[in-house]
Amino acid sequence: MDNPVKRVLRSLNLSLDVLELLAKEPERLSLSTVASRLGLSKAAVHSILANLEARGYVRRSEENSRYSLGHRVWELGIAAGERIELRKIAEDELQTLTQLTGESSQLSKYIARGEVLYLHKINSSNPVRAYVEEGARAPAHCVATGRALLAHQTEKEIEAVLARPLIAYTPNTITDPAKLRDELARVRKQGYAINPGEYRGEIVGIAAPVRDHRGAVVAGVGVSGPSYRFNVTRAKSFAPAGMK
């Protein structure tokens, strides 16, 4: 008789083999390629990928059905306190922004359709402040770092986000696709994004994209604070500091 413990362990090991394979490959892989590399049947790999996709550990491209790592891998890395290079590089910048503005600063990354993940934060010393949790996700269409990142996604990705219902979190949230499309164009032109209380009504935020050495947008850096102290006019006055 098949030992159920061994069966579970084999399934777990195969899932880890798939994740490790996707992690070391720079390009998305097809089901056939994954099966070939691991010496498994397509049926077995399909079952593993389907389960991992359902749990958010892998992501399947709608364009060609190829697979890459999903957002849950990022979330586990953050939860485990992994010191990713991006956080190290942004640390001094976030500290500077918080000291300059007196408000909390955040580092975010676009991880899934219409979502951003908070990678790092520096809290304001003020007793009343904007609060975000590292490893938490937020809707890209209505938070400042999310909008700064969404504006620089591919046209196909932007249109896919606009095709979905845009949830209203406050009366200020932009829920009209055409208006959000115009706002994203404005973000690209001016170099920063503003959230005038669209996610949490009492919080205003400003953010700018972070680019790598090739000019590609890889993250977003933002500052946010309570609107009674950090209103839109004050937030915009710090745009040059965030865009440098």
Short mmCIF file of the C-alpha atoms (twelve columns), coordinates in Angstrom:
data_MODEL
# 
_entry.id   MODEL 
# 
loop_
_atom_site.group_PDB 
_atom_site.id 
_atom_site.type_symbol 
_atom_site.label_atom_id 
_atom_site.label_alt_id 
_atom_site.label_comp_id 
_atom_site.label_asym_id 
_atom_site.label_seq_id 
_atom_site.Cartn_x 
_atom_site.Cartn_y 
_atom_site.Cartn_z 
_atom_site.pdbx_PDB_model_num 
ATOM 1   C CA . MET A 1   0.000   0.000  0.000   1 
ATOM 2   C CA . ASP A 2   1.122   3.508  -0.807  1 
ATOM 3   C CA . ASN A 3   2.262   5.354  2.310   1 
ATOM 4   C CA . PRO A 4   0.090   8.525  2.582   1 
ATOM 5   C CA . VAL A 5   2.858   10.460 4.334   1 
ATOM 6   C CA . LYS A 6   5.316   9.684  1.554   1 
ATOM 7   C CA . ARG A 7   2.680   10.652 -1.006  1 
ATOM 8   C CA . VAL A 8   2.146   14.027 0.635   1 
ATOM 9   C CA . LEU A 9   5.891   14.640 0.922   1 
ATOM 10  C CA . ARG A 10  6.407   13.737 -2.740  1 
ATOM 11  C CA . SER A 11  3.666   16.151 -3.767  1 
ATOM 12  C CA . LEU A 12  5.198   18.880 -1.599  1 
ATOM 13  C CA . ASN A 13  8.672   18.290 -3.030  1 
ATOM 14  C CA . LEU A 14  7.362   18.400 -6.590  1 
ATOM 15  C CA . SER A 15  5.626   21.716 -5.876  1 
ATOM 16  C CA . LEU A 16  8.875   23.110 -4.477  1 
ATOM 17  C CA . ASP A 17  10.759  21.806 -7.529  1 
ATOM 18  C CA . VAL A 18  8.354   23.745 -9.762  1 
ATOM 19  C CA . LEU A 19  8.753   26.954 -7.736  1 
ATOM 20  C CA . GLU A 20  12.542  26.675 -7.712  1 
ATOM 21  C CA . LEU A 21  12.593  26.084 -11.462 1 
ATOM 22  C CA . LEU A 22  10.440  29.163 -12.125 1 
ATOM 23  C CA . ALA A 23  12.559  31.209 -9.724  1 
ATOM 24  C CA . LYS A 24  15.806  30.621 -11.596 1 
ATOM 25  C CA . GLU A 25  14.413  31.086 -15.099 1 
ATOM 26  C CA . PRO A 26  14.360  34.667 -16.455 1 
ATOM 27  C CA . GLU A 27  11.482  33.916 -18.844 1 
ATOM 28  C CA . ARG A 28  8.013   32.492 -18.262 1 
ATOM 29  C CA . LEU A 29  7.848   28.749 -18.927 1 
ATOM 30  C CA . SER A 30  5.196   26.678 -20.652 1 
ATOM 31  C CA . LEU A 31  3.648   23.615 -19.031 1 
ATOM 32  C CA . SER A 32  5.535   21.388 -21.503 1 
ATOM 33  C CA . THR A 33  8.863   23.011 -20.641 1 
ATOM 34  C CA . VAL A 34  8.305   22.622 -16.899 1 
ATOM 35  C CA . ALA A 35  7.384   18.962 -17.355 1 
ATOM 36  C CA . SER A 36  10.420  18.335 -19.560 1 
ATOM 37  C CA . ARG A 37  12.870  20.067 -17.213 1 
ATOM 38  C CA . LEU A 38  11.599  18.123 -14.198 1 
ATOM 39  C CA . GLY A 39  11.144  14.810 -15.981 1 
ATOM 40  C CA . LEU A 40  7.443   14.632 -15.143 1 
ATOM 41  C CA . SER A 41  4.278   14.016 -17.119 1 
ATOM 42  C CA . LYS A 42  2.273   16.991 -18.360 1 
ATOM 43  C CA . ALA A 43  -0.721  15.750 -16.385 1 
ATOM 44  C CA . ALA A 44  1.223   15.747 -13.125 1 
ATOM 45  C CA . VAL A 45  2.704   19.199 -13.765 1 
ATOM 46  C CA . HIS A 46  -0.668  20.616 -14.805 1 
ATOM 47  C CA . SER A 47  -2.144  19.532 -11.469 1 
ATOM 48  C CA . ILE A 48  0.753   21.086 -9.537  1 
ATOM 49  C CA . LEU A 49  0.630   24.373 -11.487 1 
ATOM 50  C CA . ALA A 50  -3.148  24.620 -11.169 1 
ATOM 51  C CA . ASN A 51  -2.911  24.273 -7.400  1 
ATOM 52  C CA . LEU A 52  -0.044  26.761 -7.121  1 
ATOM 53  C CA . GLU A 53  -1.880  29.225 -9.360  1 
ATOM 54  C CA . ALA A 54  -5.041  28.933 -7.259  1 
ATOM 55  C CA . ARG A 55  -2.984  29.765 -4.169  1 
ATOM 56  C CA . GLY A 56  -1.196  32.685 -5.842  1 
ATOM 57  C CA . TYR A 57  2.259   31.092 -5.887  1 
ATOM 58  C CA . VAL A 58  2.470   31.054 -9.676  1 
ATOM 59  C CA . ARG A 59  0.922   33.309 -12.289 1 
ATOM 60  C CA . ARG A 60  -0.210  32.207 -15.733 1 
ATOM 61  C CA . SER A 61  0.048   34.721 -18.550 1 
ATOM 62  C CA . GLU A 62  -3.265  35.351 -20.290 1 
ATOM 63  C CA . GLU A 63  -1.326  36.046 -23.459 1 
ATOM 64  C CA . ASN A 64  0.460   32.712 -23.929 1 
ATOM 65  C CA . SER A 65  -0.436  30.567 -20.881 1 
ATOM 66  C CA . ARG A 66  3.184   30.519 -19.689 1 
ATOM 67  C CA . TYR A 67  3.992   30.485 -16.000 1 
ATOM 68  C CA . SER A 68  6.044   32.672 -13.645 1 
ATOM 69  C CA . LEU A 69  6.201   33.174 -9.887  1 
ATOM 70  C CA . GLY A 70  3.141   34.759 -8.293  1 
ATOM 71  C CA . HIS A 71  2.556   37.405 -5.636  1 
ATOM 72  C CA . ARG A 72  2.363   34.947 -2.747  1 
ATOM 73  C CA . VAL A 73  6.070   34.234 -3.127  1 
ATOM 74  C CA . TRP A 74  6.727   37.943 -2.560  1 
ATOM 75  C CA . GLU A 75  4.407   37.994 0.445   1 
ATOM 76  C CA . LEU A 76  6.117   35.033 2.091   1 
ATOM 77  C CA . GLY A 77  9.483   36.666 1.530   1 
ATOM 78  C CA . ILE A 78  8.279   39.832 3.252   1 
ATOM 79  C CA . ALA A 79  6.674   37.878 6.103   1 
ATOM 80  C CA . ALA A 80  9.939   36.038 6.699   1 
ATOM 81  C CA . GLY A 81  11.775  39.346 6.983   1 
ATOM 82  C CA . GLU A 82  13.833  38.794 3.893   1 
ATOM 83  C CA . ARG A 83  16.085  41.767 3.246   1 
ATOM 84  C CA . ILE A 84  15.631  42.184 -0.456  1 
ATOM 85  C CA . GLU A 85  18.039  44.483 -2.260  1 
ATOM 86  C CA . LEU A 86  15.338  46.960 -3.245  1 
ATOM 87  C CA . ARG A 87  14.495  47.615 0.394   1 
ATOM 88  C CA . LYS A 88  18.146  48.206 1.248   1 
ATOM 89  C CA . ILE A 89  18.560  50.666 -1.593  1 
ATOM 90  C CA . ALA A 90  15.363  52.542 -0.661  1 
ATOM 91  C CA . GLU A 91  16.051  52.712 3.083   1 
ATOM 92  C CA . ASP A 92  17.969  55.996 3.060   1 
ATOM 93  C CA . GLU A 93  15.530  57.598 0.613   1 
ATOM 94  C CA . LEU A 94  12.545  56.677 2.767   1 
ATOM 95  C CA . GLN A 95  14.259  57.985 5.889   1 
ATOM 96  C CA . THR A 96  15.021  61.255 4.096   1 
ATOM 97  C CA . LEU A 97  11.445  61.664 2.862   1 
ATOM 98  C CA . THR A 98  9.994   61.023 6.317   1 
ATOM 99  C CA . GLN A 99  12.395  63.504 7.914   1 
ATOM 100 C CA . LEU A 100 11.654  66.102 5.229   1 
ATOM 101 C CA . THR A 101 7.865   65.776 5.285   1 
ATOM 102 C CA . GLY A 102 7.245   64.621 8.848   1 
ATOM 103 C CA . GLU A 103 4.979   61.938 7.387   1 
ATOM 104 C CA . SER A 104 5.177   58.183 6.842   1 
ATOM 105 C CA . SER A 105 6.874   56.899 3.691   1 
ATOM 106 C CA . GLN A 106 6.396   53.624 1.815   1 
ATOM 107 C CA . LEU A 107 8.021   51.460 -0.836  1 
ATOM 108 C CA . SER A 108 5.667   49.430 -3.048  1 
ATOM 109 C CA . LYS A 109 5.842   47.039 -5.975  1 
ATOM 110 C CA . TYR A 110 3.232   46.124 -8.591  1 
ATOM 111 C CA . ILE A 111 2.673   42.395 -8.027  1 
ATOM 112 C CA . ALA A 112 -0.643  41.329 -9.547  1 
ATOM 113 C CA . ARG A 113 -3.398  42.694 -11.718 1 
ATOM 114 C CA . GLY A 114 -4.469  45.942 -10.106 1 
ATOM 115 C CA . GLU A 115 -2.580  45.333 -6.854  1 
ATOM 116 C CA . VAL A 116 0.539   46.632 -5.165  1 
ATOM 117 C CA . LEU A 117 2.497   45.139 -2.280  1 
ATOM 118 C CA . TYR A 118 4.061   47.250 0.473   1 
ATOM 119 C CA . LEU A 119 7.701   46.166 0.697   1 
ATOM 120 C CA . HIS A 120 8.948   48.628 3.310   1 
ATOM 121 C CA . LYS A 121 7.843   51.615 5.366   1 
ATOM 122 C CA . ILE A 122 9.203   54.316 7.639   1 
ATOM 123 C CA . ASN A 123 6.651   55.584 10.143  1 
ATOM 124 C CA . SER A 124 6.178   59.213 11.050  1 
ATOM 125 C CA . SER A 125 7.001   60.153 14.627  1 
ATOM 126 C CA . ASN A 126 3.658   61.962 14.879  1 
ATOM 127 C CA . PRO A 127 1.099   60.242 17.126  1 
ATOM 128 C CA . VAL A 128 -1.516  60.566 14.368  1 
ATOM 129 C CA . ARG A 129 -0.127  59.191 11.116  1 
ATOM 130 C CA . ALA A 130 -0.859  57.134 8.029   1 
ATOM 131 C CA . TYR A 131 -0.335  53.460 8.720   1 
ATOM 132 C CA . VAL A 132 0.461   50.638 6.322   1 
ATOM 133 C CA . GLU A 133 1.606   47.112 7.078   1 
ATOM 134 C CA . GLU A 134 4.641   45.617 5.364   1 
ATOM 135 C CA . GLY A 135 3.522   42.683 3.249   1 
ATOM 136 C CA . ALA A 136 0.002   44.101 2.869   1 
ATOM 137 C CA . ARG A 137 -1.582  44.678 -0.510  1 
ATOM 138 C CA . ALA A 138 -3.553  47.667 -1.758  1 
ATOM 139 C CA . PRO A 139 -5.613  48.502 -4.870  1 
ATOM 140 C CA . ALA A 140 -3.403  50.145 -7.479  1 
ATOM 141 C CA . HIS A 141 -6.149  52.371 -8.878  1 
ATOM 142 C CA . CYS A 142 -6.573  54.497 -5.765  1 
ATOM 143 C CA . VAL A 143 -3.392  54.575 -3.656  1 
ATOM 144 C CA . ALA A 144 -0.554  56.901 -4.628  1 
ATOM 145 C CA . THR A 145 2.222   54.325 -5.069  1 
ATOM 146 C CA . GLY A 146 -0.218  52.041 -6.865  1 
ATOM 147 C CA . ARG A 147 -1.230  54.730 -9.311  1 
ATOM 148 C CA . ALA A 148 2.415   55.716 -9.908  1 
ATOM 149 C CA . LEU A 149 3.144   52.070 -10.766 1 
ATOM 150 C CA . LEU A 150 -0.031  51.344 -12.747 1 
ATOM 151 C CA . ALA A 151 0.647   54.357 -14.968 1 
ATOM 152 C CA . HIS A 152 3.853   52.695 -16.167 1 
ATOM 153 C CA . GLN A 153 2.508   49.216 -16.846 1 
ATOM 154 C CA . THR A 154 1.961   48.039 -20.405 1 
ATOM 155 C CA . GLU A 155 -1.070  49.360 -22.258 1 
ATOM 156 C CA . LYS A 156 -2.516  45.861 -22.204 1 
ATOM 157 C CA . GLU A 157 -2.170  45.628 -18.422 1 
ATOM 158 C CA . ILE A 158 -3.708  49.067 -17.908 1 
ATOM 159 C CA . GLU A 159 -6.674  48.229 -20.114 1 
ATOM 160 C CA . ALA A 160 -7.164  44.921 -18.277 1 
ATOM 161 C CA . VAL A 161 -7.323  46.789 -14.973 1 
ATOM 162 C CA . LEU A 162 -9.723  49.371 -16.399 1 
ATOM 163 C CA . ALA A 163 -11.949 46.584 -17.707 1 
ATOM 164 C CA . ARG A 164 -12.546 45.360 -14.164 1 
ATOM 165 C CA . PRO A 165 -14.898 47.051 -11.684 1 
ATOM 166 C CA . LEU A 166 -13.038 49.899 -9.980  1 
ATOM 167 C CA . ILE A 167 -14.104 49.635 -6.352  1 
ATOM 168 C CA . ALA A 168 -15.013 52.863 -4.567  1 
ATOM 169 C CA . TYR A 169 -13.407 52.959 -1.124  1 
ATOM 170 C CA . THR A 170 -14.407 56.568 -0.452  1 
ATOM 171 C CA . PRO A 171 -16.551 59.177 -2.254  1 
ATOM 172 C CA . ASN A 172 -13.314 60.490 -3.807  1 
ATOM 173 C CA . THR A 173 -12.307 57.218 -5.489  1 
ATOM 174 C CA . ILE A 174 -12.144 57.389 -9.278  1 
ATOM 175 C CA . THR A 175 -14.353 54.567 -10.548 1 
ATOM 176 C CA . ASP A 176 -14.866 55.731 -14.123 1 
ATOM 177 C CA . PRO A 177 -12.383 53.969 -16.457 1 
ATOM 178 C CA . ALA A 178 -12.076 56.962 -18.781 1 
ATOM 179 C CA . LYS A 179 -11.287 59.324 -15.889 1 
ATOM 180 C CA . LEU A 180 -8.724  56.923 -14.459 1 
ATOM 181 C CA . ARG A 181 -7.121  56.530 -17.893 1 
ATOM 182 C CA . ASP A 182 -6.779  60.339 -18.070 1 
ATOM 183 C CA . GLU A 183 -5.370  60.421 -14.537 1 
ATOM 184 C CA . LEU A 184 -2.739  57.794 -15.404 1 
ATOM 185 C CA . ALA A 185 -1.716  59.856 -18.425 1 
ATOM 186 C CA . ARG A 186 -1.348  62.852 -16.125 1 
ATOM 187 C CA . VAL A 187 0.831   60.791 -13.774 1 
ATOM 188 C CA . ARG A 188 3.152   59.835 -16.628 1 
ATOM 189 C CA . LYS A 189 3.394   63.457 -17.767 1 
ATOM 190 C CA . GLN A 190 3.998   65.109 -14.385 1 
ATOM 191 C CA . GLY A 191 6.104   62.285 -12.923 1 
ATOM 192 C CA . TYR A 192 4.140   61.688 -9.739  1 
ATOM 193 C CA . ALA A 193 0.744   60.492 -8.507  1 
ATOM 194 C CA . ILE A 194 -1.610  61.988 -5.934  1 
ATOM 195 C CA . ASN A 195 -4.163  60.159 -3.795  1 
ATOM 196 C CA . PRO A 196 -6.531  62.818 -2.412  1 
ATOM 197 C CA . GLY A 197 -8.289  60.532 0.055   1 
ATOM 198 C CA . GLU A 198 -9.392  57.877 -2.431  1 
ATOM 199 C CA . TYR A 199 -8.519  54.784 -0.400  1 
ATOM 200 C CA . ARG A 200 -8.941  55.995 3.164   1 
ATOM 201 C CA . GLY A 201 -10.821 59.266 3.200   1 
ATOM 202 C CA . GLU A 202 -8.675  60.956 5.828   1 
ATOM 203 C CA . ILE A 203 -5.334  60.056 4.217   1 
ATOM 204 C CA . VAL A 204 -3.607  61.968 1.397   1 
ATOM 205 C CA . GLY A 205 -0.625  60.515 -0.418  1 
ATOM 206 C CA . ILE A 206 1.902   61.365 -3.104  1 
ATOM 207 C CA . ALA A 207 4.214   58.932 -4.881  1 
ATOM 208 C CA . ALA A 208 6.734   58.668 -7.690  1 
ATOM 209 C CA . PRO A 209 8.038   55.679 -9.657  1 
ATOM 210 C CA . VAL A 210 11.472  54.183 -8.978  1 
ATOM 211 C CA . ARG A 211 13.470  53.259 -12.075 1 
ATOM 212 C CA . ASP A 212 16.362  50.850 -12.495 1 
ATOM 213 C CA . HIS A 213 19.572  51.527 -14.430 1 
ATOM 214 C CA . ARG A 214 17.741  50.806 -17.695 1 
ATOM 215 C CA . GLY A 215 14.951  53.264 -16.971 1 
ATOM 216 C CA . ALA A 216 12.348  50.578 -16.260 1 
ATOM 217 C CA . VAL A 217 9.921   51.270 -13.403 1 
ATOM 218 C CA . VAL A 218 10.521  48.663 -10.687 1 
ATOM 219 C CA . ALA A 219 8.852   50.170 -7.622  1 
ATOM 220 C CA . GLY A 220 7.071   53.178 -6.220  1 
ATOM 221 C CA . VAL A 221 8.056   55.451 -3.328  1 
ATOM 222 C CA . GLY A 222 5.374   57.427 -1.565  1 
ATOM 223 C CA . VAL A 223 4.567   59.651 1.394   1 
ATOM 224 C CA . SER A 224 1.193   59.804 3.096   1 
ATOM 225 C CA . GLY A 225 -0.372  61.538 6.052   1 
ATOM 226 C CA . PRO A 226 -3.652  62.726 7.570   1 
ATOM 227 C CA . SER A 227 -5.402  65.282 5.375   1 
ATOM 228 C CA . TYR A 228 -5.781  67.862 8.140   1 
ATOM 229 C CA . ARG A 229 -1.997  68.138 8.224   1 
ATOM 230 C CA . PHE A 230 -0.896  66.770 4.844   1 
ATOM 231 C CA . ASN A 231 -3.384  68.164 2.341   1 
ATOM 232 C CA . VAL A 232 -3.057  67.921 -1.447  1 
ATOM 233 C CA . THR A 233 -1.327  71.304 -1.768  1 
ATOM 234 C CA . ARG A 234 1.261   70.389 0.849   1 
ATOM 235 C CA . ALA A 235 1.726   66.932 -0.677  1 
ATOM 236 C CA . LYS A 236 2.410   68.407 -4.130  1 
ATOM 237 C CA . SER A 237 5.042   70.727 -2.665  1 
ATOM 238 C CA . PHE A 238 7.185   67.665 -1.968  1 
ATOM 239 C CA . ALA A 239 6.925   66.261 -5.497  1 
ATOM 240 C CA . PRO A 240 10.455  67.376 -6.514  1 
ATOM 241 C CA . ALA A 241 11.931  65.565 -3.495  1 
ATOM 242 C CA . GLY A 242 10.182  62.319 -4.381  1 
ATOM 243 C CA . MET A 243 11.074  62.522 -8.070  1 
ATOM 244 C CA . LYS A 244 14.817  63.110 -7.704  1 
# 
